Amino acid sequence: MSGFLGKIGTLFYIFALIHLINCAPSDQHYGSELQDLADDLENWMEFLPDAIKSVPINYLAIPGTHDSFTSDITKDSEVSPDGEDILKQLEWLSIVKVVMANWSKTQAYDVTAQLQAGIRFFDLRVCNNTADNTLYFCHGLYSTDVQSVLNDMSSYLSEHPNEVVILDCQHFYAFTDDTHATLIGMLKNAFNTTLLPYAGSLSSWSLSSLNDNNYQVILIYRESVQTSETFLWPSSSYPTPWYNTMNSTYLLSSLDTGLSTRSNSNGYISQCVLTPGVNDILTNLLSTLKQKCAVDFESSRTAWILEQEPGANGVNVIIGDFVDLSDDVFSKSIINLNSKLLTTRNIFMRGISRIGQYINDLKRYIFPKLV
C-alpha cells in the first residue's frame, strides 16, 4: 500500500512541478522589482544581496579594463620596450609621439577613479625601464609607475574591506628572473594576507567566503616563474581569448562563441575591445583610439552587454577601453547583469516553497492518516 501511495505522491509532485513552471513569473517581470545593483559603484560588491554573494566568483559579472593603467600616457611619454622598433627610431619626431599617444592610451581613469567607478578587474602590462631601474605600466609608451598604482589600490582595499579585485599580470617587457622576483615581491608587500592562495578551481570561492576569510585579491600571473609563493594563479585559471579585430560584428560573434565553450570551474574574460592595426592607424592619423575603438563602438558594446547573462556558460569578467564613457554605463550595465542571478535564484526558491505546499496539502487532505 505504501508503495502505491508513493507512486501517487510522485505523480502529484510532477503535476505540481508542471504547475509551478506554468505559473512562475517571467524573468523580465520579476527582475523589474529588483534594486539597482550599481547604485553605489564604489561599494557595489559589499551591497550585493546575500543570494548573489553566495554565487561562485567565476559566475559573477565583473567589469574590468583593458590595458588598465595608460591614463598617464601623453605625447611626452617615452617609447617603452613593447613599442615597435621603427617607432623607437622615429620618436624624436614630435608628430610620431602625438600619434602614438593618441593610439596607445586606452583609459581616461587612473586606478582610484576606476575603483570608484566599480571596476574590479585590471589588465597589467609591465615594462622594466633599465634607465632608472623602475617598473612602469606601458602600452607602446611608458605610463604610470607600478609602485604608485599598487599603493593606491592597497589603500582603497583597506578602506573597502568587502571589495575584491582581480589583477591579471598579462605581459612583461624587458624582464629577467630577477625582475619577476622584484614584481612579485612588490605585489606581496602591497596586498600581503589579502592575496587568495591558488586552489586549482575558483568555483569553490564566492564573495561571501572571500569576505569571511579576508581575501580581497586574486592574482593571475601569466608567466612560469620559479617561486615558492602560493598566491599566483596560472593562465589556465582565467582564459582570456583575444580576437585581434576592428570588425565589431566579428568581435561580438566571437565573444558569444567563446562563452558557449567556457569552463565552469575557471574564470573567463570577455575582451570586448577592438584592436587597431597599423593600417587602421595610418588611415586615421588625425583620429584616436578613443574615437575609433570606444566612442564609435559604445552603442554596440553596451547592447551586447545587456544581452548577456552571468552564471554557467555566461559572462564573468568583461573588459573594455575608455570605461568612463556615458557616466560609467559600462560598469553599471555589467554589474546589473547580476540581478539575473538573483531572479533565477528567487524563482527557484519560490518553486521549492510551492512544491512543499503541494506536498503538505497532499498529506493533509488526501492522506490525512499519514500526517
N, C-alpha and C positions, 0 to 999 in steps of 0.2 A: 504493500500500500504506500509506504514511504517513497519507494522508487517512482510510483505513478505520480504522487504529489510533486516530486522533484521535477519530473518532466513537465507537468502543468506549470510549475513555477518558472521553469526555463522559458516556456512559451510566453508567459506573461512578461518576463524580463525582456524578451525580444520585441514584443509589441510595445512595451514601454520605451525601449530604445528608439524604435521607429518613430514613435510619437514625439520623443524628445528632438530628434533630428528635424522633423517637420515643423515643430513649434519653436525651435531655437531662433533667437533674434539674429538678424544678419550682422556681419562684422561692421558694416557701414553704420547701421543704426546704433549698435551698441558702442562703437568707437566714438560716436559723436558726443557721448555723455562723459568721455574721459577728460582729464585735466590736460593742460598744455605742459608736456614734459620738458619743454625748452624755455619755460618762463624765467628760470634763473640759470643762465648759461654757466655762470661761474661755479655753481654748485650742483649741476644737474644730476650727477651720479648720486650725491647724498640724498636728494629729494625724490628719487625714483620710488615708486610703490614697492613694498616688500616682495610682492609676487614677481616683479621684474628683477629685483636684486638677487633672487634665488636662481635665476636662469644662468647656465654656464656662460662665462665671459666671452667665449668664442661664438655665442649665439646672439649677443647684443649688437645693435647697430651703433657704431662708434665713428664719429667724424675725425678725419686726420688731414694732415697737409703733406704735399709732395715737395721735395727739396725745401724742408721746413724753414731753414734759417738763412734766407737770402735777402731779408729786408734791408740789410745794410749795404748791399751792393750798389755802387754808383759808378759813374764814368771815371772816377779817380781810383777805383779799386785796381789792384794789381792782378795780372793773369795768374791763375792758380795752376797747380800741376795737372789738373784734369782738363785744362784748356787745350785746344788744338795747337800743334806746333807752329802752324802758319800764323796763328793769332799771336803767339808769343813773339814772333819775329816782327809783327806789324803793330804791336801795342803802342809804339811811340807815336803812331798816327792818331790824333785826337778823335777823328771820326770813327775809327775802328773801335775805340774804347766806348764811345757813345752807343754804337750799335750793339756791342757785346753786352753792355749793361741793360739795354732795352730788352734783350732776348735771354738774359741769364737770370734776372730777378723774377721769382715765381710767387713771392708773398709780400704783402704790404705790412702785415703784422709782425712784431717781434714776439719772442716767446711768451712774455707775460700777457700781451694782448690776445694771443692765440688761446692761451689757457682760459682767459676771461671770456672768450667767445665760445667756449665749450669744446675746443679741440683737445683730444686725448690720445692721439697717435701722432708720432713725429718721425719723419724720414731724415736720417742723419747721414750727410755726405761730408767726410772729414779729410782735410788736407794737412800735411805736415810742411810747415814753412821752415825750411832749413836755414834761411837767412836770420831768423830771430828765434829759432828753436821753439816755436809756438804752434799749437794745433788750432786750425780755423775750420769753420764750415765753408763750403765752397760750391760753386756751380759755374765753372769756367772762369770766374773771378773770385778772389777772396772776399768772404763776408765776415760775420761775427766770430770772435774767438770763442773756442769751446768752453773754457772755464767760466766765462761770464754767463753763458746760457745755462750751464749746469747749476751755477749759484742761484740764478733767478728761479729756475724750476724747483730746486730744492726748497727754497723759501716759500714758494707758492704751495707746495705739497704739505709743508709743515703747518701752514695756515689753513689748509683744506684737507684734513686727515681722512676724509671719506672719498676723496677723488683718486682715481687710478689712471696712470698713463702707460702707454706702450712706446718704448723707444726702439727704433729699428736702425741699428748701425749697419748701413747697407753698402756703402762704398768707402774705400780707404785709398788715399793717394800719397805717394812718396813715403810709404810706411815700411818699417823694418820690424823685426820681432820686438825690439826694444820700444818702438813707437806704440805697438799694440799693447805692450805691458803698461806703458805710461797712460794710454787712454783708458784701459780697463781699471787702472788704479784711480784715475780721476772720477770715473763713474761710481766706483765702490765708495770712495770718500764722500761723494755728493749724496748718495742715497742709502748707503750702509744697510741697516737691517730691514729697510722697506723693500729691498730687492727680492722678488719671488724666486726661490730656488727652482731650477729646472726639474720638472716632474714627468716628462715624457708626453703628457697629454694635458691640454687646457680644459677639457670638458669637465674635470672634477673641481674646477675653481669657478666660483661665482663672485659677484661684488660683495655679497654678504660674507662669504668665507674669507675673502681677501681682507675686508674690513676687520673681521673678527681676529685675524692674525696679524694685523697691522702691516700688510703688504700693499704697496702703492705703485710699484714699478715692475713692469715686465720688460726685460732687456733682451732684445734679439741681436745676436752678433753673427753676421754673415761672413765669417772668416774662421777657418780652422786654426786655432792657436793653442800652444802648449801652456796650459794654466790649470791651477788647482781650484779655481773659483767655480762654484756650483750654480751661480745665478745667470749664466749665459745660455739663452735659448737658441738653438740652431735654426738655420734657414727653414728646415723641414717643418718646424712648428708654426710657421706663418708664411705659406706660399704667397707670392706677390707677382702674378703674371703681368708682363709689360707688353703692350701691343704695338708700340712704336709707329703711330699713325697720326695723320692730320685729318683723316676721314672720320667724322663723328658718327656716321651711320655704322661703319665697320667697327668702330670702337665700342659702341653701346651693344651691338650684337655680340661681339666677342666677350664682353663682360657678362652677358646673360649665359653664354655657353660655358664660361669658366665657372660660374656659380652652380650650374647644374651638375658639375662633377666634383665639387669641393668635398673634402673630408669633414666629417662631423666631430672628429676628435681634435682637430687642429684649428688654429685661427685661419683667417683668409682676408686678403687685402684686394679690394677692387680699385685699381688705378684708373679713376675717372679723369684722365688727363690726356690732352692732345700733345703730340711730340713733333715740333717743327724740325725739318731737315735743313741742310744748307741752302737748298734751292728755295725753300719756303721763306727763309730769312732774306736771301738775295732779292727775291721778288717783292718783298715787303720791308725794304730798308727803312722807310720812314714810319713804319708802324712798330708795334711792340708785342711781346709775348702776351702781355696782359690783354691787349685788344683782341688778338687773333685766337688765342687759346683759352681765354677766360670769359671776357665780355661777350664776344660773338657766340660762344658755346654755352653761356649760362642757362638760357631757357631750356635747351635740350638736356643739359646736365641735371637741372632741377626736375624736369619732367621724368627723367629716368629714375632718379632717386625716389620720387614719390610713388612710383610703381612697385618698388621693392618691398620685400618682407624680410625681417630677421628670422633667426631660428635655423633649423636643419635645412641645408641646401639653400639658405638665404644669405643675405649680406651680413658681414661682420664689420670690418673696417672699410670705409670708403675715403679715399684721399683725393684732394683736388688742389688746383692752383688758385691763388687770389681768393681765399675763402671769405674775405671781408666784403665781397660784393653784396649789394642789396640788403644791407643791415643784417649780415650774417645768416642769410637764408640757407646757405649750405649746411652749417651746423644745425640750425633749427630743424630743417627738413629731415636730416638723418636721425637726430635724437628722437624726434616724434614718431619715427618708424617703430620704436619700441612699444608704442601703445598697441600695436598689433599683437605683440606677445601677451599683453595684458588682456586684450579682448579674447583671444583664443583660450587663455587660461580661465577666465571668468565663465565663458560659455561651458567649458569642460566641467568646472566645479559646480556650476549650476545644474548641469546634466547629471552629475553624480548625486546631487541632492534630490533631484526629481526621481531618479531611479530608486533611491532609498525610500522615498514617499510611496512609490508604487508597491514596493515590496511590503512595506508596513500595512498598506491598505489591503494587499492580498492576504496577509496573515489575519488581519483584524476582521475582515468582512466575509472572506471566502472560506478560510480555515481557522475559525475562532478557537478551536480546540488546540491549535498549535501555538497560540500566543502564551 
